[in-house]
C-alpha cells in the first residue's frame, strides 16, 4: 500500500477520529500483558475439566480476536465463552477488575509513549485546522494520552468513563465513534476513523463513516486481511502513511 493511495480519501474528510491504544499510544502490549495475567490466573483457579478451559491466554492471537477494542466486561465474557465456559456476571466482573488493576500498575511503572508516526499525522492535521477526536473503551484513556503528552492535540476525547456515563454500548457498536463525531459537529460520512482493532473497524463501518482506516502493527501476522474483511477501506502499517510523500497532504 503506497502512502498516496489513502491520502486522496483522507483529503475529502472534514474530521478524524482515532482509537487510542495501538493507534495513538503504544499501550496495546500493556493491555495484552494484563489480560494474560488476569485470565491465566482465573483459568487455573476454576478447576474445569478439559484442555480448552486450561489453555493459557495467547497475548497476541487471543488478544486480537477476543478483547482488543472492547470494553473490559465484553472482552472478558468473549474470551471465557471461547474457552467453553459460562461465567456468572460476578465472575466476569472479577476478571475485568483484576485486569484493570494490573494494567494500571503497568502503565504507572513503565510510562506511556505515543507512536511518532501518529503524532506526525496529528500535528499536520491540527496545523491544517482539522477537528480531531480520541476514542477508547478504556477508562484510563485521558490518563494515558496525558502521560504520552498528546492529550492537547485533541478537541474531543470519548473514553470509557464517558461511555459509562452516557450508557453507550461498546464496539463493534458504533456509539463511541458517533458520539465523537457529534461532538466534533461533523457528520459521520465526512469523518475518518483510524482503528487497529477488528471490533473498532467494524464499528466504523457500521457507523457509516466516510473513511475507515485499519492500522496493522502486527508485522505480517495476517491482521491486514482481517481488518479489510471487518470493513477497512485501507490498511496501513503506520498512520503517517496517510500523509502524502510530497507536500504532507491534509484535508481541506
C-alpha positions as a Markdown table, in Angstrom:
| # | Residue | x | y | z |
|---|---|---|---|---|
| 1 | Unk | 0.0 | 0.0 | 0.0 |
| 2 | Unk | 1.5 | 3.3 | -1.0 |
| 3 | Unk | 1.3 | 6.4 | 1.1 |
| 4 | Unk | -0.5 | 8.3 | -1.7 |
| 5 | Unk | -3.4 | 5.9 | -2.0 |
| 6 | Unk | -5.2 | 6.6 | 1.3 |
| 7 | Unk | -4.2 | 10.2 | 1.4 |
| 8 | Unk | -6.6 | 11.0 | -1.5 |
| 9 | Unk | -9.5 | 9.8 | 0.5 |
| 10 | Unk | -8.3 | 11.4 | 3.7 |
| 11 | Unk | -8.3 | 14.8 | 1.9 |
| 12 | Unk | -12.0 | 14.6 | 1.5 |
| 13 | Unk | -12.7 | 14.2 | 5.2 |
| 14 | Unk | -13.6 | 17.1 | 7.5 |
| 15 | Unk | -12.6 | 15.5 | 10.8 |
| 16 | Unk | -10.7 | 12.5 | 12.1 |
| 17 | Unk | -11.5 | 10.1 | 15.0 |
| 18 | Unk | -8.6 | 8.0 | 16.3 |
| 19 | Unk | -8.7 | 5.0 | 18.6 |
| 20 | Unk | -6.2 | 5.3 | 21.4 |
| 21 | Unk | -4.5 | 2.1 | 22.3 |
| 22 | Unk | -2.4 | 0.8 | 19.4 |
| 23 | Unk | -3.1 | 3.8 | 17.1 |
| 24 | Unk | -2.1 | 6.8 | 19.2 |
| 25 | Unk | -0.2 | 5.2 | 22.1 |
| 26 | Unk | 1.9 | 2.1 | 22.5 |
| 27 | Unk | -0.2 | 0.6 | 25.2 |
| 28 | Unk | -1.7 | -2.4 | 23.5 |
| 29 | Unk | 1.2 | -4.5 | 24.8 |
| 30 | Unk | 0.4 | -3.5 | 28.4 |
| 31 | Unk | -3.3 | -4.3 | 27.9 |
| 32 | Unk | -2.4 | -7.8 | 26.5 |
| 33 | Unk | 0.0 | -8.5 | 29.3 |
| 34 | Unk | -2.6 | -7.5 | 31.9 |
| 35 | Unk | -5.3 | -9.6 | 30.3 |
| 36 | Unk | -3.0 | -12.6 | 30.1 |
| 37 | Unk | -2.1 | -12.4 | 33.8 |
| 38 | Unk | -5.8 | -12.0 | 34.8 |
| 39 | Unk | -7.1 | -14.7 | 32.5 |
| 40 | Unk | -4.4 | -17.3 | 33.2 |
| 41 | Unk | -4.8 | -16.9 | 37.0 |
| 42 | Unk | -8.6 | -17.2 | 36.6 |
| 43 | Unk | -8.4 | -20.3 | 34.4 |
| 44 | Unk | -6.0 | -22.0 | 36.8 |
| 45 | Unk | -8.3 | -21.3 | 39.7 |
| 46 | Unk | -11.5 | -22.6 | 38.1 |
| 47 | Unk | -10.6 | -26.3 | 38.0 |
| 48 | Unk | -12.7 | -27.0 | 35.0 |
| 49 | Unk | -12.1 | -30.3 | 33.1 |
| 50 | Unk | -10.8 | -30.3 | 29.6 |
| 51 | Unk | -7.7 | -28.9 | 27.9 |
| 52 | Unk | -9.5 | -25.9 | 26.3 |
| 53 | Unk | -10.5 | -24.4 | 29.7 |
| 54 | Unk | -6.9 | -24.6 | 30.9 |
| 55 | Unk | -5.1 | -23.4 | 27.7 |
| 56 | Unk | -3.4 | -20.2 | 28.6 |
| 57 | Unk | -4.4 | -16.9 | 27.1 |
| 58 | Unk | -2.4 | -16.0 | 24.0 |
| 59 | Unk | -1.3 | -12.4 | 24.3 |
| 60 | Unk | -1.3 | -12.0 | 20.5 |
| 61 | Unk | -4.0 | -14.2 | 18.9 |
| 62 | Unk | -6.5 | -14.3 | 21.7 |
| 63 | Unk | -6.0 | -10.6 | 22.5 |
| 64 | Unk | -6.7 | -9.5 | 18.9 |
| 65 | Unk | -9.6 | -11.9 | 18.4 |
| 66 | Unk | -11.5 | -11.5 | 21.7 |
| 67 | Unk | -10.6 | -8.4 | 23.7 |
| 68 | Unk | -8.9 | -5.8 | 21.6 |
| 69 | Unk | -11.0 | -2.7 | 21.3 |
| 70 | Unk | -13.8 | -3.9 | 23.5 |
| 71 | Unk | -14.9 | -2.9 | 27.0 |
| 72 | Unk | -13.4 | -4.9 | 29.8 |
| 73 | Unk | -16.6 | -6.8 | 30.6 |
| 74 | Unk | -17.3 | -7.6 | 27.0 |
| 75 | Unk | -13.7 | -8.7 | 26.4 |
| 76 | Unk | -13.7 | -10.9 | 29.5 |
| 77 | Unk | -17.0 | -12.5 | 28.5 |
| 78 | Unk | -16.0 | -13.1 | 24.9 |
| 79 | Unk | -12.7 | -14.9 | 25.8 |
| 80 | Unk | -14.2 | -17.1 | 28.5 |
| 81 | Unk | -17.1 | -18.1 | 26.2 |
| 82 | Unk | -14.5 | -19.0 | 23.6 |
| 83 | Unk | -13.0 | -21.4 | 26.2 |
| 84 | Unk | -16.4 | -23.1 | 26.5 |
| 85 | Unk | -17.1 | -21.5 | 29.9 |
| 86 | Unk | -20.3 | -19.9 | 31.1 |
| 87 | Unk | -19.1 | -17.5 | 33.8 |
| 88 | Unk | -21.6 | -15.7 | 36.1 |
| 89 | Unk | -21.7 | -11.8 | 35.8 |
| 90 | Unk | -19.8 | -11.5 | 39.1 |
| 91 | Unk | -17.0 | -13.8 | 37.7 |
| 92 | Unk | -16.7 | -11.7 | 34.6 |
| 93 | Unk | -16.5 | -8.5 | 36.7 |
| 94 | Unk | -13.8 | -10.1 | 38.9 |
| 95 | Unk | -11.6 | -10.9 | 35.9 |
| 96 | Unk | -12.2 | -7.5 | 34.3 |
| 97 | Unk | -11.4 | -5.8 | 37.7 |
| 98 | Unk | -8.1 | -7.7 | 38.0 |
| 99 | Unk | -7.1 | -6.8 | 34.5 |
| 100 | Unk | -7.9 | -3.1 | 35.4 |
| 101 | Unk | -5.7 | -3.3 | 38.4 |
| 102 | Unk | -2.8 | -4.9 | 36.6 |
| 103 | Unk | -3.0 | -2.5 | 33.6 |
| 104 | Unk | -2.9 | 0.5 | 35.9 |
| 105 | Unk | 0.2 | -0.8 | 37.7 |
| 106 | Unk | 1.9 | -1.4 | 34.3 |
| 107 | Unk | 1.3 | 2.0 | 32.8 |
| 108 | Unk | 2.3 | 3.7 | 36.0 |
| 109 | Unk | 5.5 | 1.7 | 36.3 |
| 110 | Unk | 6.5 | 1.8 | 32.6 |
| 111 | Unk | 5.1 | 5.1 | 31.5 |
| 112 | Unk | 3.4 | 5.6 | 28.1 |
| 113 | Unk | 4.7 | 6.7 | 24.7 |
| 114 | Unk | 2.9 | 7.9 | 21.6 |
| 115 | Unk | 3.7 | 6.5 | 18.2 |
| 116 | Unk | 5.9 | 9.1 | 16.4 |
| 117 | Unk | 4.2 | 8.5 | 13.1 |
| 118 | Unk | 0.8 | 9.1 | 14.6 |
| 119 | Unk | 2.0 | 12.2 | 16.3 |
| 120 | Unk | 3.3 | 13.5 | 13.0 |
| 121 | Unk | 0.0 | 12.9 | 11.3 |
| 122 | Unk | -1.9 | 14.5 | 14.2 |
| 123 | Unk | 0.4 | 17.6 | 14.2 |
| 124 | Unk | -0.2 | 18.0 | 10.5 |
| 125 | Unk | -3.9 | 17.6 | 10.7 |
| 126 | Unk | -4.1 | 20.0 | 13.7 |
| 127 | Unk | -2.0 | 22.5 | 11.9 |
| 128 | Unk | -4.5 | 22.4 | 9.0 |
| 129 | Unk | -7.4 | 23.1 | 11.3 |
| 130 | Unk | -8.9 | 19.6 | 11.1 |
| 131 | Unk | -11.0 | 18.7 | 14.2 |
| 132 | Unk | -9.6 | 15.6 | 16.0 |
| 133 | Unk | -11.1 | 13.2 | 18.5 |
| 134 | Unk | -9.6 | 10.4 | 20.5 |
| 135 | Unk | -11.8 | 7.4 | 21.4 |
| 136 | Unk | -11.3 | 4.5 | 23.7 |
| 137 | Unk | -13.3 | 1.9 | 25.6 |
| 138 | Unk | -10.7 | 2.3 | 28.4 |
| 139 | Unk | -11.4 | 4.4 | 31.5 |
| 140 | Unk | -7.7 | 5.3 | 31.5 |
| 141 | Unk | -7.6 | 6.9 | 28.1 |
| 142 | Unk | -7.3 | 10.5 | 29.3 |
| 143 | Unk | -4.5 | 9.5 | 31.8 |
| 144 | Unk | -2.7 | 7.5 | 29.0 |
| 145 | Unk | -3.0 | 10.4 | 26.5 |
| 146 | Unk | -1.8 | 12.9 | 29.1 |
| 147 | Unk | 1.1 | 10.7 | 30.1 |
| 148 | Unk | 2.1 | 10.5 | 26.4 |
| 149 | Unk | 1.8 | 14.3 | 26.2 |
| 150 | Unk | -0.7 | 14.2 | 23.3 |
| 151 | Unk | -4.0 | 14.9 | 25.0 |
| 152 | Unk | -3.8 | 18.6 | 24.0 |
| 153 | Unk | -3.8 | 17.5 | 20.3 |
| 154 | Unk | -7.5 | 16.5 | 20.5 |
| 155 | Unk | -10.6 | 18.6 | 20.5 |
| 156 | Unk | -12.6 | 15.7 | 21.9 |
| 157 | Unk | -12.0 | 12.6 | 24.0 |
| 158 | Unk | -14.7 | 10.0 | 24.4 |
| 159 | Unk | -13.4 | 7.3 | 26.8 |
| 160 | Unk | -14.7 | 4.5 | 29.0 |
| 161 | Unk | -15.8 | 7.0 | 31.7 |
| 162 | Unk | -17.9 | 8.9 | 29.2 |
| 163 | Unk | -19.3 | 5.7 | 27.7 |
| 164 | Unk | -20.4 | 4.5 | 31.1 |
| 165 | Unk | -21.9 | 7.9 | 32.0 |
| 166 | Unk | -23.9 | 8.0 | 28.7 |
| 167 | Unk | -24.6 | 4.3 | 28.7 |
| 168 | Unk | -23.0 | 3.8 | 25.3 |
| 169 | Unk | -22.6 | 0.2 | 24.1 |
| 170 | Unk | -19.1 | -0.9 | 23.3 |
| 171 | Unk | -17.5 | -1.7 | 19.9 |
| 172 | Unk | -18.4 | -3.2 | 17.5 |
| 173 | Unk | -21.4 | -0.9 | 18.1 |
| 174 | Unk | -20.5 | 2.5 | 16.6 |
| 175 | Unk | -21.9 | 4.5 | 19.5 |
| 176 | Unk | -18.5 | 5.7 | 20.8 |
| 177 | Unk | -17.5 | 6.9 | 17.3 |
| 178 | Unk | -20.8 | 8.5 | 16.6 |
| 179 | Unk | -20.6 | 10.4 | 19.9 |
| 180 | Unk | -17.2 | 11.7 | 18.9 |
| 181 | Unk | -18.4 | 12.8 | 15.5 |
| 182 | Unk | -21.4 | 14.5 | 17.2 |
| 183 | Unk | -19.0 | 16.4 | 19.5 |
| 184 | Unk | -16.9 | 17.4 | 16.5 |
| 185 | Unk | -20.1 | 18.7 | 14.8 |
| 186 | Unk | -19.3 | 16.5 | 11.8 |
| 187 | Unk | -21.5 | 14.0 | 10.0 |
| 188 | Unk | -20.0 | 10.5 | 10.0 |
| 189 | Unk | -19.9 | 10.5 | 6.2 |
| 190 | Unk | -17.5 | 13.4 | 6.4 |
| 191 | Unk | -15.3 | 11.9 | 9.1 |
| 192 | Unk | -12.5 | 9.3 | 9.0 |
| 193 | Unk | -12.0 | 6.6 | 11.7 |
| 194 | Unk | -8.5 | 5.2 | 12.4 |
| 195 | Unk | -8.5 | 1.9 | 14.2 |
| 196 | Unk | -6.3 | -1.1 | 14.9 |
| 197 | Unk | -8.9 | -3.4 | 16.4 |
| 198 | Unk | -11.3 | -5.6 | 14.4 |
| 199 | Unk | -14.2 | -4.5 | 16.6 |
| 200 | Unk | -13.3 | -0.9 | 16.1 |
| 201 | Unk | -13.0 | -1.2 | 12.3 |
| 202 | Unk | -16.4 | -3.0 | 12.2 |
| 203 | Unk | -17.8 | -0.1 | 14.4 |
| 204 | Unk | -16.6 | 2.5 | 11.9 |
| 205 | Unk | -18.1 | 0.6 | 9.0 |
| 206 | Unk | -21.4 | 0.2 | 10.9 |
| 207 | Unk | -21.5 | 3.9 | 11.7 |
| 208 | Unk | -21.3 | 5.0 | 8.1 |
| 209 | Unk | -18.0 | 6.8 | 8.4 |
| 210 | Unk | -16.6 | 8.2 | 5.2 |
| 211 | Unk | -13.2 | 6.5 | 5.5 |
| 212 | Unk | -12.3 | 3.6 | 7.8 |
| 213 | Unk | -8.5 | 3.1 | 8.2 |
| 214 | Unk | -7.2 | -0.1 | 9.6 |
| 215 | Unk | -3.7 | 0.1 | 11.3 |
| 216 | Unk | -1.8 | -3.2 | 11.2 |
| 217 | Unk | 1.2 | -3.2 | 13.5 |
| 218 | Unk | 1.5 | -7.0 | 13.7 |
| 219 | Unk | 4.2 | -7.3 | 11.0 |
| 220 | Unk | 2.8 | -9.9 | 8.7 |
| 221 | Unk | 0.5 | -12.0 | 11.0 |
| 222 | Unk | -2.4 | -11.7 | 8.6 |
| 223 | Unk | -4.1 | -8.9 | 10.6 |
| 224 | Unk | -4.3 | -6.7 | 7.5 |
| 225 | Unk | -6.6 | -9.1 | 5.7 |
| 226 | Unk | -8.7 | -9.5 | 8.8 |
| 227 | Unk | -9.0 | -5.7 | 9.1 |
| 228 | Unk | -10.2 | -5.5 | 5.4 |
| 229 | Unk | -12.8 | -8.2 | 6.0 |
| 230 | Unk | -14.0 | -6.3 | 9.0 |
| 231 | Unk | -14.6 | -3.2 | 6.8 |
| 232 | Unk | -11.4 | -1.2 | 6.5 |
| 233 | Unk | -11.2 | 0.9 | 3.3 |
| 234 | Unk | -7.5 | 0.9 | 3.5 |
| 235 | Unk | -4.9 | -0.7 | 5.8 |
| 236 | Unk | -1.6 | 0.9 | 6.8 |
| 237 | Unk | 1.3 | -0.1 | 9.0 |
| 238 | Unk | 1.6 | 3.4 | 10.4 |
| 239 | Unk | -0.9 | 6.2 | 10.3 |
| 240 | Unk | 1.9 | 8.5 | 9.0 |
| 241 | Unk | 1.3 | 6.8 | 5.7 |
| 242 | Unk | -1.9 | 8.7 | 5.4 |
| 243 | Unk | 0.2 | 11.8 | 4.6 |
| 244 | Unk | 1.3 | 12.2 | 1.0 |
| 245 | Unk | 5.0 | 11.7 | 0.5 |
| 246 | Unk | 5.3 | 15.1 | -1.1 |
| 247 | Unk | 3.5 | 18.1 | 0.4 |
| 248 | Unk | 2.1 | 16.4 | 3.5 |
| 249 | Unk | -1.4 | 16.5 | 2.0 |
| 250 | Unk | -4.2 | 17.1 | 4.5 |
| 251 | Unk | -8.0 | 17.5 | 4.4 |
| 252 | Unk | -9.0 | 20.9 | 3.1 |
